[in-house]
Amino acid sequence: MIFKTLFLQLLPTLVAAAGDFQNLSFEDGLPLNLHTVISEGVSVPARDPKDLIPHWSITIDGANAVNVYYANFLVEGGVTLRENTPLAQQFDGLYSLGVWGAREGINGNRVSFPISISQTGTIPINAQRLTIHAYVTDYEVKIDGQLVQSDSTHTSFDVSPFAGREVALEITFKSGYAGDFEIHGFTSVPEPSEMAMLGTGLIVLGWQVWRRR
């Protein structure tokens, strides 16, 4: 019983820190009036960003995005909430964010541009790292304007200098980026006192098991 109580107290810290950032993994946006994922080759209806990707602000080539899409393929020149992608399935999610920063321009010339997503929130007080996953490396992560990570696929980077602070988290996909992206969330490392509590619990549990033998 003692060990169970200690474990339940420490479990939130051991698994993940929870702040007031919302929809980090893009799982909160439920498709509206769509019962099946639209297949490639079919016209994709535009949706309000707050319906599909709530809590995030999106800019495309510096302008606020007015449309996002819901489909099982990347939509050229925009942001797509994609269902059951290999990236989402790999990390036990349902959705990932599809980004394609290019489209057909005048006279058939390709036009490339950056796409950014951002959100303001408080990084958990005990947060140590933020983990993200991507299939394409051409992006950068900024916290309060400070570059903290760039050009990596599956990575976890230090956010402890910002722990407990309200900050602006901005992720910019560079011009021409085409691929899926997902945020796994904040994780924490238990404080020494918490590890001591866990160690005490394990000792007590071991003693109880030995005593019953």
N, CA, C and O of each residue as an XYZ file, in Angstrom:
852
protein
N       0.832     -1.213      0.000
C       0.000      0.000      0.000
C       0.868      1.264      0.000
O       0.585      2.238     -0.698
N       1.942      1.213      0.814
C       2.839      2.375      0.853
C       3.462      2.621     -0.509
O       3.502      3.751     -0.996
N       3.958      1.523     -1.128
C       4.594      1.669     -2.440
C       3.591      2.180     -3.469
O       3.928      3.032     -4.291
N       2.364      1.667     -3.430
C       1.335      2.083     -4.392
C       1.062      3.567     -4.257
O       0.935      4.275     -5.256
N       0.970      4.045     -3.007
C       0.709      5.464     -2.777
C       1.841      6.325     -3.317
O       1.595      7.340     -3.969
N       3.086      5.923     -3.048
C       4.230      6.675     -3.548
C       4.276      6.682     -5.060
O       4.550      7.710     -5.679
N       4.002      5.518     -5.658
C       4.059      5.409     -7.114
C       3.013      6.304     -7.768
O       3.297      6.973     -8.762
N       1.791      6.317     -7.204
C       0.733      7.144     -7.776
C       1.056      8.622     -7.644
O       0.669      9.428     -8.490
N       1.776      8.980     -6.569
C       2.175     10.371     -6.405
C       3.235     10.787     -7.416
O       3.255     11.931     -7.870
N       4.113      9.856     -7.765
C       5.223     10.176     -8.662
C       4.891      9.962    -10.122
O       5.581     10.502    -10.986
N       3.855      9.190    -10.430
C       3.565      8.821    -11.810
C       3.448     10.003    -12.755
O       4.024      9.953    -13.841
N       2.723     11.080    -12.396
C       2.637     12.206    -13.338
C       3.992     12.793    -13.674
O       4.211     13.220    -14.807
N       4.915     12.826    -12.708
C       6.243     13.383    -12.947
C       7.082     12.463    -13.797
O       7.820     12.925    -14.667
N       6.982     11.158    -13.561
C       7.784     10.201    -14.301
C       7.377     10.135    -15.757
O       8.218      9.904    -16.626
N       6.094     10.335    -16.038
C       5.603     10.181    -17.413
C       5.714     11.467    -18.195
O       6.374     11.501    -19.233
N       5.092     12.516    -17.725
C       5.094     13.758    -18.489
C       4.661     14.911    -17.615
O       3.914     14.752    -16.650
N       5.156     16.079    -17.985
C       4.720     17.283    -17.303
C       3.589     17.901    -18.107
O       3.626     17.911    -19.338
N       2.597     18.409    -17.422
C       1.419     18.931    -18.114
C       1.276     20.421    -17.849
O       1.034     20.822    -16.710
N       1.420     21.243    -18.868
C       1.251     22.673    -18.734
C      -0.031     23.104    -19.395
O      -0.903     22.278    -19.663
N      -0.158     24.402    -19.665
C      -1.397     24.855    -20.268
C      -1.288     25.017    -21.773
O      -2.195     25.566    -22.400
N      -0.174     24.541    -22.377
C      -0.183     24.410    -23.827
C      -1.243     23.373    -24.185
O      -1.369     22.359    -23.500
N      -1.992     23.611    -25.230
C      -3.079     22.719    -25.582
C      -2.926     22.197    -27.007
O      -2.383     22.869    -27.884
N      -3.416     20.988    -27.208
C      -3.417     20.362    -28.530
C      -2.019     20.287    -29.132
O      -1.847     20.501    -30.332
N      -1.020     19.984    -28.306
C       0.346     19.896    -28.811
C       0.489     18.804    -29.867
O       1.261     18.954    -30.814
N      -0.246     17.713    -29.711
C      -0.107     16.587    -30.641
C      -1.152     16.608    -31.752
O      -1.284     15.641    -32.503
N      -1.898     17.714    -31.856
C      -2.894     17.895    -32.921
C      -4.016     16.858    -32.868
O      -4.634     16.554    -33.888
N      -4.276     16.316    -31.675
C      -5.305     15.294    -31.538
C      -6.677     15.879    -31.194
O      -7.671     15.154    -31.198
N      -6.746     17.186    -30.896
C      -8.008     17.770    -30.427
C      -8.931     18.228    -31.548
O     -10.110     18.487    -31.312
N      -8.414     18.327    -32.750
C      -9.240     18.822    -33.848
C     -10.044     17.704    -34.477
O      -9.487     16.854    -35.171
N     -11.348     17.692    -34.243
C     -12.192     16.638    -34.791
C     -12.824     17.107    -36.084
O     -13.434     18.176    -36.104
N     -12.705     16.353    -37.162
C     -13.292     16.743    -38.443
C     -14.794     16.978    -38.313
O     -15.499     16.192    -37.681
N     -15.264     18.033    -38.899
C     -16.673     18.389    -38.831
C     -17.403     17.914    -40.081
O     -16.995     18.210    -41.204
N     -18.472     17.185    -39.873
C     -19.329     16.717    -40.974
C     -18.565     15.878    -41.988
O     -18.927     15.828    -43.164
N     -17.509     15.223    -41.527
C     -16.754     14.341    -42.402
C     -16.735     12.952    -41.777
O     -16.256     12.777    -40.657
N     -17.248     11.982    -42.491
C     -17.313     10.627    -41.952
C     -16.208      9.740    -42.515
O     -15.919      8.685    -41.950
N     -15.598     10.144    -43.601
C     -14.491      9.399    -44.178
C     -13.409     10.389    -44.595
O     -13.692     11.540    -44.928
N     -12.186      9.925    -44.572
C     -11.072     10.766    -45.021
C     -11.148     10.923    -46.531
O     -11.368      9.951    -47.254
N     -10.967     12.138    -46.999
C     -11.041     12.401    -48.430
C      -9.801     11.850    -49.118
O      -8.680     12.094    -48.673
N      -9.997     11.124    -50.181
C      -8.892     10.492    -50.895
C      -8.263     11.439    -51.897
O      -8.879     12.414    -52.327
N      -7.030     11.136    -52.261
C      -6.300     11.968    -53.202
C      -7.007     11.989    -54.544
O      -7.536     10.976    -55.002
N      -7.007     13.164    -55.169
C      -7.675     13.311    -56.449
C      -9.068     13.894    -56.325
O      -9.681     14.272    -57.324
N      -9.574     13.968    -55.092
C     -10.893     14.532    -54.836
C     -10.720     15.937    -54.264
O      -9.811     16.178    -53.471
N     -11.582     16.853    -54.662
C     -11.505     18.215    -54.158
C     -11.663     18.224    -52.637
O     -12.596     17.629    -52.096
N     -10.753     18.895    -51.965
C     -10.754     18.904    -50.504
C     -11.392     20.201    -49.999
O     -10.911     21.286    -50.325
N     -12.455     20.108    -49.216
C     -13.080     21.329    -48.697
C     -12.187     22.014    -47.678
O     -11.541     21.358    -46.861
N     -12.156     23.333    -47.734
C     -11.374     24.109    -46.780
C     -12.134     24.214    -45.466
O     -13.364     24.268    -45.447
N     -11.381     24.243    -44.362
C     -11.979     24.336    -43.039
C     -11.354     25.501    -42.267
O     -10.236     25.925    -42.560
N     -12.083     26.002    -41.291
C     -11.560     27.039    -40.421
C     -10.456     26.424    -39.558
O     -10.663     25.360    -38.974
N      -9.286     27.070    -39.463
C      -8.192     26.503    -38.659
C      -8.587     26.175    -37.228
O      -8.119     25.181    -36.673
N      -9.436     26.991    -36.623
C      -9.792     26.755    -35.216
C     -10.654     25.506    -35.048
O     -10.779     24.993    -33.937
N     -11.249     25.009    -36.132
C     -12.042     23.785    -36.057
C     -11.167     22.532    -36.123
O     -11.418     21.556    -35.415
N     -10.151     22.561    -36.965
C      -9.319     21.380    -37.160
C      -8.047     21.394    -36.323
O      -7.584     20.344    -35.879
N      -7.488     22.560    -36.108
C      -6.241     22.665    -35.346
C      -6.422     23.743    -34.283
O      -5.769     24.784    -34.339
N      -7.310     23.500    -33.309
C      -7.583     24.524    -32.291
C      -6.357     24.865    -31.461
O      -5.453     24.050    -31.280
N      -6.353     26.100    -30.960
C      -5.324     26.645    -30.060
C      -4.043     27.060    -30.789
O      -3.170     27.682    -30.184
N      -3.919     26.733    -32.057
C      -2.729     27.112    -32.810
C      -3.046     28.270    -33.754
O      -4.132     28.337    -34.331
N      -2.080     29.181    -33.902
C      -2.153     30.213    -34.940
C      -1.280     29.752    -36.099
O      -0.193     29.212    -35.889
N      -1.755     29.964    -37.317
C      -1.045     29.494    -38.504
C      -0.830     30.664    -39.456
O      -1.758     31.416    -39.752
N       0.393     30.806    -39.928
C       0.682     31.797    -40.966
C       1.308     31.104    -42.159
O       2.148     30.216    -42.015
N       0.884     31.525    -43.336
C       1.423     31.001    -44.594
C       2.019     32.163    -45.359
O       1.312     33.083    -45.771
N       3.317     32.112    -45.544
C       4.049     33.191    -46.207
C       3.791     34.528    -45.517
O       3.642     35.557    -46.177
N       3.739     34.507    -44.180
C       3.603     35.727    -43.399
C       2.191     36.195    -43.149
O       1.987     37.119    -42.361
N       1.197     35.584    -43.798
C      -0.196     35.999    -43.627
C      -0.971     34.948    -42.829
O      -0.707     33.751    -42.940
N      -1.925     35.411    -42.028
C      -2.725     34.475    -41.248
C      -3.497     33.534    -42.156
O      -4.153     33.968    -43.103
N      -3.416     32.250    -41.862
C      -4.125     31.267    -42.680
C      -5.614     31.319    -42.366
O      -6.010     31.400    -41.203
N      -6.423     31.273    -43.399
C      -7.876     31.267    -43.220
C      -8.456     29.879    -43.476
O      -9.614     29.613    -43.153
N      -7.642     28.993    -44.059
C      -8.117     27.651    -44.378
C      -7.077     26.603    -43.999
O      -5.876     26.828    -44.146
N      -7.539     25.471    -43.516
C      -6.730     24.264    -43.410
C      -7.575     23.131    -43.981
O      -8.750     23.318    -44.295
N      -6.970     21.963    -44.110
C      -7.651     20.878    -44.800
C      -7.624     19.598    -43.974
O      -6.808     19.444    -43.065
N      -8.524     18.689    -44.306
C      -8.575     17.384    -43.661
C      -8.575     16.340    -44.762
O      -9.544     16.219    -45.512
N      -7.494     15.590    -44.860
C      -7.363     14.622    -45.945
C      -6.310     13.597    -45.550
O      -5.638     13.755    -44.531
N      -6.163     12.553    -46.350
C      -5.129     11.555    -46.052
C      -3.902     11.749    -46.924
O      -3.091     10.834    -47.064
N      -3.755     12.928    -47.510
C      -2.582     13.249    -48.314
C      -2.239     14.713    -48.089
O      -3.059     15.471    -47.571
N      -1.037     15.113    -48.475
C      -0.622     16.501    -48.341
C      -1.339     17.361    -49.376
O      -1.414     17.010    -50.553
N      -1.860     18.486    -48.917
C      -2.499     19.435    -49.833
C      -1.490     20.518    -50.180
O      -0.936     21.174    -49.297
N      -1.261     20.695    -51.455
C      -0.262     21.643    -51.924
C      -0.553     23.058    -51.430
O      -1.681     23.545    -51.500
N       0.500     23.697    -50.929
C       0.412     25.099    -50.561
C      -0.275     25.396    -49.249
O      -0.669     26.538    -49.008
N      -0.434     24.382    -48.375
C      -1.159     24.660    -47.148
C      -0.859     23.686    -46.030
O       0.141     22.968    -46.046
N      -1.767     23.683    -45.047
C      -1.657     22.841    -43.861
C      -2.825     21.866    -43.847
O      -3.968     22.247    -44.100
N      -2.528     20.605    -43.551
C      -3.528     19.553    -43.584
C      -3.491     18.748    -42.293
O      -2.421     18.342    -41.838
N      -4.661     18.518    -41.704
C      -4.760     17.569    -40.598
C      -4.930     16.192    -41.231
O      -5.939     15.914    -41.879
N      -3.931     15.336    -41.033
C      -3.918     14.034    -41.698
C      -4.175     12.919    -40.706
O      -3.602     12.898    -39.617
N      -5.043     11.989    -41.090
C      -5.442     10.907    -40.200
C      -4.718      9.610    -40.541
O      -4.522      9.264    -41.706
N      -4.319      8.893    -39.458
C      -3.711      7.570    -39.602
C      -2.479      7.557    -40.498
O      -2.285      6.633    -41.287
N      -1.650      8.586    -40.371
C      -0.403      8.596    -41.120
C       0.596      7.665    -40.439
O       0.454      7.380    -39.250
N       1.598      7.188    -41.165
C       2.629      6.351    -40.527
C       3.282      7.040    -39.331
O       3.618      6.385    -38.344
N       3.465      8.368    -39.415
C       4.087      9.102    -38.314
C       3.192      9.068    -37.081
O       3.672      8.821    -35.975
N       1.905      9.313    -37.260
C       0.980      9.292    -36.129
C       0.900      7.896    -35.524
O       0.923      7.743    -34.303
N       0.807      6.883    -36.374
C       0.695      5.513    -35.892
C       1.951      5.072    -35.152
O       1.879      4.307    -34.190
N       3.097      5.558    -35.605
C       4.360      5.184    -34.977
C       4.414      5.615    -33.521
O       5.058      4.971    -32.693
N       3.716      6.734    -33.211
C       3.755      7.261    -31.853
C       2.375      7.251    -31.204
O       2.055      8.102    -30.373
N       1.562      6.270    -31.600
C       0.281      5.976    -30.947
C      -0.713      7.128    -31.006
O      -1.519      7.303    -30.092
N      -0.662      7.898    -32.057
C      -1.631      8.971    -32.221
C      -2.562      8.688    -33.386
O      -2.420      7.679    -34.077
N      -3.503      9.576    -33.595
C      -4.432      9.446    -34.718
C      -4.100     10.433    -35.830
O      -4.230     10.115    -37.012
N      -3.667     11.640    -35.442
C      -3.425     12.690    -36.428
C      -1.966     13.154    -36.426
O      -1.272     13.073    -35.413
N      -1.533     13.630    -37.558
C      -0.292     14.396    -37.654
C      -0.588     15.615    -38.515
O      -1.615     15.680    -39.191
N       0.319     16.573    -38.480
C       0.143     17.793    -39.246
C       0.904     17.677    -40.559
O       2.111     17.438    -40.565
N       0.204     17.845    -41.656
C       0.841     17.831    -42.966
C       1.088     19.249    -43.445
O       0.181     20.081    -43.423
N       2.311     19.531    -43.878
C       2.676     20.885    -44.304
C       3.329     20.816    -45.675
O       4.204     19.984    -45.917
N       2.895     21.703    -46.575
C       3.493     21.763    -47.908
C       3.642     23.234    -48.293
O       2.674     23.883    -48.689
N       4.856     23.747    -48.173
C       5.109     25.156    -48.419
C       5.491     25.472    -49.852
O       6.503     26.129    -50.096
N       4.696     25.013    -50.796
C       4.950     25.308    -52.218
C       3.662     25.086    -53.005
O       2.783     24.329    -52.592
N       3.574     25.754    -54.129
C       2.417     25.566    -55.010
C       2.791     26.009    -56.417
O       3.849     26.595    -56.645
N       1.907     25.717    -57.343
C       2.104     26.125    -58.737
C       1.876     27.622    -58.862
O       0.854     28.134    -58.404
N       2.820     28.333    -59.480
C       2.689     29.770    -59.648
C       2.307     30.158    -61.061
O       1.841     29.334    -61.848
N       2.509     31.404    -61.361
C       2.190     31.927    -62.701
C       3.128     31.311    -63.736
O       4.320     31.131    -63.483
N       2.579     30.995    -64.892
C       3.343     30.415    -65.998
C       3.999     29.079    -65.631
O       5.020     28.696    -66.203
N       3.395     28.381    -64.669
C       3.896     27.057    -64.323
C       5.112     27.049    -63.424
O       5.655     25.986    -63.125
N       5.546     28.219    -62.990
C       6.702     28.275    -62.094
C       6.294     27.917    -60.665
O       5.240     28.341    -60.191
N       7.126     27.143    -59.985
C       6.844     26.762    -58.610
C       7.163     27.926    -57.667
O       8.185     28.598    -57.808
N       6.277     28.141    -56.715
C       6.464     29.190    -55.718
C       6.610     28.521    -54.350
O       5.776     27.698    -53.970
N       7.662     28.868    -53.612
C       7.891     28.297    -52.295
C       7.780     29.378    -51.223
O       8.078     30.544    -51.480
N       7.359     28.998    -50.041
C       7.153     29.973    -48.977
C       7.163     29.250    -47.625
O       6.892     28.051    -47.567
N       7.474     29.972    -46.534
C       7.475     29.357    -45.203
C       6.060     29.273    -44.626
O       5.184     30.065    -44.972
N       5.862     28.312    -43.756
C       4.611     28.155    -43.016
C       4.966     28.048    -41.535
O       5.867     27.297    -41.162
N       4.260     28.797    -40.694
C       4.549     28.790    -39.262
C       3.297     28.453    -38.461
O       2.184     28.827    -38.833
N       3.497     27.739    -37.358
C       2.438     27.528    -36.382
C       2.951     28.022    -35.037
O       4.134     27.870    -34.734
N       2.085     28.606    -34.236
C       2.538     29.171    -32.966
C       1.442     29.095    -31.917
O       0.255     29.019    -32.232
N       1.869     29.119    -30.666
C       0.949     29.086    -29.544
C       1.673     29.651    -28.326
O       2.874     29.440    -28.154
N       0.938     30.367    -27.488
C       1.498     30.900    -26.248
C       0.945     30.102    -25.070
O      -0.257     29.851    -24.988
N       1.823     29.711    -24.173
C       1.404     28.939    -23.009
C       2.526     28.890    -21.993
O       3.610     29.430    -22.217
N       2.257     28.241    -20.877
C       3.251     28.112    -19.813
C       3.920     26.748    -19.880
O       3.252     25.714    -19.863
N       5.247     26.757    -19.955
C       5.991     25.495    -19.920
C       5.959     24.959    -18.501
O       6.236     25.707    -17.563
N       5.633     23.700    -18.316
C       5.529     23.139    -16.962
C       6.771     23.416    -16.128
O       7.888     23.427    -16.644
N       6.565     23.637    -14.838
C       7.648     24.014    -13.943
C       8.726     22.939    -13.857
O       9.894     23.251    -13.627
N       8.344     21.674    -14.041
C       9.332     20.592    -13.955
C       9.722     20.035    -15.319
O      10.325     18.966    -15.407
N       9.382     20.754    -16.372
C       9.704     20.276    -17.726
C      11.206     20.331    -17.978
O      11.880     21.290    -17.601
N      11.707     19.297    -18.613
C      13.115     19.241    -18.989
C      13.305     19.293    -20.494
O      14.227     19.942    -20.989
N      12.417     18.597    -21.231
C      12.627     18.473    -22.663
C      11.295     18.545    -23.408
O      10.235     18.270    -22.846
N      11.376     18.918    -24.673
C      10.229     18.872    -25.577
C      10.599     17.932    -26.714
O      11.659     18.071    -27.325
N       9.726     16.980    -26.993
C      10.001     15.966    -28.013
C       9.126     16.200    -29.234
O       7.914     16.384    -29.114
N       9.744     16.193    -30.407
C       9.016     16.380    -31.657
C       9.457     15.318    -32.665
O      10.551     14.761    -32.570
N       8.584     15.057    -33.622
C       8.855     14.064    -34.652
C       8.511     14.664    -36.009
O       7.494     15.342    -36.159
N       9.355     14.413    -36.983
C       9.110     14.927    -38.326
C       9.726     13.998    -39.359
O      10.679     13.277    -39.065
N       9.181     14.016    -40.566
C       9.750     13.232    -41.649
C      10.684     14.068    -42.522
O      11.474     13.525    -43.294
N      10.589     15.377    -42.394
C      11.445     16.273    -43.167
C      12.144     17.206    -42.183
O      11.552     17.607    -41.181
N      13.386     17.549    -42.459
C      14.203     18.269    -41.476
C      14.170     19.783    -41.604
O      14.700     20.473    -40.733
N      13.575     20.322    -42.647
C      13.680     21.756    -42.894
C      12.688     22.577    -42.065
O      11.714     23.113    -42.594
N      12.948     22.664    -40.772
C      12.115     23.481    -39.900
C      12.968     23.987    -38.741
O      14.082     23.511    -38.525
N      12.433     24.956    -37.999
C      13.121     25.451    -36.821
C      12.107     25.761    -35.724
O      10.965     26.132    -35.996
N      12.550     25.601    -34.485
C      11.698     25.827    -33.320
C      12.258     27.007    -32.536
O      13.451     27.054    -32.235
N      11.391     27.954    -32.208
C      11.796     29.107    -31.409
C      10.905     29.215    -30.180
O       9.702     28.961    -30.244
N      11.511     29.595    -29.064
C      10.782     29.895    -27.835
C      11.096     31.336    -27.466
O      12.247     31.691    -27.211
N      10.045     32.165    -27.443
C      10.213     33.609    -27.224
C      11.252     34.197    -28.174
O      12.064     35.036    -27.786
N      11.211     33.745    -29.415
C      12.104     34.281    -30.433
C      13.498     33.698    -30.437
O      14.295     34.014    -31.320
N      13.811     32.858    -29.473
C      15.148     32.261    -29.383
C      15.154     30.900    -30.056
O      14.344     30.034    -29.722
N      16.057     30.709    -30.997
C      16.164     29.440    -31.704
C      16.651     28.356    -30.748
O      17.712     28.488    -30.139
N      15.867     27.277    -30.620
C      16.240     26.208    -29.697
C      16.454     24.866    -30.395
O      17.060     23.959    -29.826
N      15.961     24.740    -31.623
C      16.139     23.479    -32.347
C      15.879     23.711    -33.821
O      15.031     24.527    -34.184
N      16.606     22.996    -34.679
C      16.356     23.124    -36.113
C      16.869     21.890    -36.843
O      17.771     21.189    -36.386
N      16.255     21.659    -37.995
C      16.744     20.672    -38.962
C      17.037     19.306    -38.346
O      18.160     18.808    -38.423
N      16.026     18.714    -37.741
C      16.174     17.386    -37.190
C      14.865     16.628    -37.393
O      13.805     17.239    -37.531
N      14.942     15.300    -37.412
C      13.714     14.522    -37.597
C      13.106     14.214    -36.231
O      12.310     15.003    -35.724
N      13.463     13.090    -35.634
C      12.938     12.741    -34.321
C      13.933     13.239    -33.273
O      15.070     12.771    -33.215
N      13.494     14.193    -32.444
C      14.443     14.818    -31.532
C      13.778     15.223    -30.228
O      12.562     15.406    -30.164
N      14.584     15.359    -29.200
C      14.150     15.860    -27.899
C      15.163     16.893    -27.458
O      16.359     16.604    -27.423
N      14.717     18.089    -27.121
C      15.667     19.141    -26.798
C      15.307     19.830    -25.486
O      14.169     19.771    -25.022
N      16.302     20.480    -24.905
C      16.212     21.051    -23.566
C      15.327     22.299    -23.552
O      15.545     23.232    -24.325
N      14.331     22.307    -22.669
C      13.491     23.489    -22.464
C      13.541     23.956    -21.010
O      12.788     24.847    -20.619
N      14.429     23.357    -20.208
C      14.475     23.679    -18.783
C      14.737     25.167    -18.492
O      14.251     25.667    -17.478
N      15.489     25.900    -19.345
C      15.670     27.333    -19.048
C      14.364     28.119    -19.078
O      14.290     29.219    -18.531
N      13.329     27.561    -19.714
C      12.050     28.259    -19.840
C      10.982     27.689    -18.907
O       9.839     28.144    -18.929
N      11.339     26.706    -18.096
C      10.365     26.024    -17.240
C       9.667     27.001    -16.306
O      10.309     27.843    -15.679
N       8.337     26.878    -16.220
C       7.545     27.734    -15.355
C       7.206     29.086    -15.939
O       6.526     29.882    -15.292
N       7.660     29.365    -17.140
C       7.428     30.671    -17.764
C       6.373     30.579    -18.856
O       6.245     29.559    -19.533
N       5.625     31.658    -19.014
C       4.724     31.768    -20.157
C       5.540     32.227    -21.356
O       6.198     33.266    -21.305
N       5.496     31.464    -22.418
C       6.344     31.740    -23.571
C       5.546     31.571    -24.863
O       4.462     30.988    -24.882
N       6.117     32.094    -25.923
C       5.574     31.883    -27.266
C       6.372     30.777    -27.938
O       7.582     30.906    -28.126
N       5.703     29.699    -28.298
C       6.331     28.585    -29.014
C       5.990     28.726    -30.495
O       4.818     28.748    -30.871
N       7.012     28.820    -31.324
C       6.792     28.992    -32.759
C       7.615     27.963    -33.537
O       8.809     27.791    -33.292
N       6.972     27.301    -34.455
C       7.631     26.324    -35.312
C       7.451     26.790    -36.750
O       6.327     26.959    -37.221
N       8.557     26.993    -37.435
C       8.515     27.476    -38.809
C       9.065     26.414    -39.745
O      10.190     25.941    -39.582
N       8.255     26.052    -40.724
C       8.650     25.109    -41.761
C       9.175     25.935    -42.928
O       8.472     26.794    -43.460
N      10.398     25.670    -43.314
C      11.064     26.505    -44.308
C      10.416     26.358    -45.678
O       9.686     25.402    -45.942
N      10.696     27.316    -46.532
C      10.107     27.335    -47.873
C      10.297     25.995    -48.576
O      11.403     25.459    -48.645
N       9.200     25.473    -49.090
C       9.254     24.214    -49.826
C       9.081     22.977    -48.975
O       9.012     21.874    -49.517
N       9.007     23.116    -47.650
C       8.825     21.959    -46.754
C       7.597     21.162    -47.185
O       6.534     21.729    -47.439
N       7.752     19.865    -47.263
C       6.619     18.988    -47.588
C       6.758     17.710    -46.777
O       7.620     16.879    -47.063
N       5.913     17.551    -45.769
C       5.995     16.358    -44.946
C       5.107     16.451    -43.730
O       4.376     17.425    -43.549
N       5.175     15.429    -42.897
C       4.369     15.359    -41.685
C       5.176     15.779    -40.473
O       6.399     15.647    -40.438
N       4.457     16.294    -39.472
C       5.093     16.814    -38.274
C       4.186     16.523    -37.086
O       2.961     16.524    -37.210
N       4.806     16.271    -35.929
C       4.032     15.979    -34.730
C       4.840     16.360    -33.495
O       6.065     16.238    -33.480
N       4.143     16.822    -32.464
C       4.782     17.156    -31.195
C       4.360     16.115    -30.167
O       3.169     15.909    -29.937
N       5.325     15.471    -29.561
C       5.031     14.421    -28.591
C       4.723     15.004    -27.214
O       3.974     14.404    -26.443
N       5.295     16.166    -26.898
C       4.972     16.830    -25.644
C       6.171     17.049    -24.732
O       7.295     16.659    -25.047
N       5.903     17.680    -23.596
C       6.925     17.952    -22.593
C       7.139     16.720    -21.715
O       6.191     16.007    -21.388
N       8.383     16.484    -21.343
C       8.692     15.423    -20.383
C       9.556     16.006    -19.284
O      10.204     17.038    -19.456
N       9.552     15.328    -18.160
C      10.278     15.851    -17.011
C      11.141     14.775    -16.384
O      10.952     13.583    -16.629
N      12.085     15.209    -15.578
C      12.937     14.318    -14.798
C      12.588     14.542    -13.334
O      12.579     15.690    -12.888
N      12.302     13.500    -12.573
C      11.927     13.689    -11.165
C      13.012     14.407    -10.367
O      14.206     14.241    -10.618
N      12.567     15.204     -9.405
C      13.498     15.858     -8.487
C      14.195     14.801     -7.621
O      13.645     13.716     -7.431
N      15.408     15.095     -7.084
C      16.107     14.141     -6.219
C      15.254     13.671     -5.039
O      15.303     12.502     -4.656
N      14.467     14.597     -4.464
C      13.619     14.214     -3.332
C      12.563     13.211     -3.746
O      12.205     12.318     -2.978
N      12.058     13.363     -4.982
C      11.049     12.433     -5.462
C      11.666     11.067     -5.731
O      11.045     10.040     -5.458
N      12.887     11.050     -6.266
C      13.565      9.779     -6.489
C      13.858      9.087     -5.151
O      13.803      7.862     -5.048
N      14.171      9.903     -4.124
C      14.413      9.326     -2.804
C      13.146      8.677     -2.263
O      13.200      7.606     -1.659
N      12.003      9.328     -2.482
C      10.729      8.759     -2.053
C      10.465      7.441     -2.762
O      10.021      6.474     -2.143
N      10.740      7.403     -4.072
C      10.528      6.175     -4.826
C      11.452      5.076     -4.325
O      11.037      3.925     -4.191
N      12.717      5.431     -4.046
C      13.663      4.442     -3.537
C      13.215      3.884     -2.199
O      13.325      2.684     -1.949
N      12.707      4.765     -1.335
C      12.202      4.316     -0.031
C      11.046      3.341     -0.210
O      10.954      2.324      0.478
N      10.162      3.675     -1.154
C       9.019      2.800     -1.419
C       9.459      1.431     -1.890
O       8.885      0.419     -1.486
N      10.481      1.386     -2.748
C      10.978      0.101     -3.246
C      11.603     -0.721     -2.118
O      11.434     -1.940     -2.064
N      12.327     -0.048     -1.214
C      12.935     -0.752     -0.078
C      11.856     -1.353      0.818
O      11.953     -2.502      1.248
N      10.811     -0.539      1.093
C       9.715     -1.024      1.941
C       9.017     -2.200      1.287
O       8.689     -3.186      1.949
N       8.788     -2.093     -0.029
C       8.131     -3.184     -0.748
C       8.980     -4.449     -0.680
O       8.454     -5.535     -0.436
N      10.291     -4.319     -0.894
C      11.181     -5.475     -0.839
C      11.194     -6.120      0.534
O      11.224     -7.345      0.658
N      11.171     -5.274      1.577
C      11.165     -5.802      2.950
C       9.887     -6.576      3.231
O       9.915     -7.626      3.872
N       8.736     -6.037      2.736
C       7.462     -6.712      2.964
C       7.420     -8.060      2.248
O       6.912     -9.042      2.788
N       7.961     -8.102      1.023
C       7.984     -9.360      0.277
C       8.873    -10.372      0.994
O       8.502    -11.539      1.124
N      10.062     -9.929      1.468
C      10.975    -10.846      2.182
C      10.346    -11.371      3.456
O      10.501    -12.542      3.804
N       9.633    -10.492      4.151
C       9.030    -10.868      5.431
C       7.954    -11.944      5.253
O       7.754    -12.785      6.129
N       7.261    -11.904      4.096
C       6.174    -12.876      3.889
C       6.670    -14.227      3.424
O       5.906    -15.192      3.390
N       7.943    -14.309      3.064
C       8.480    -15.589      2.561
C       8.593    -16.614      3.685
O       9.024    -17.743      3.449
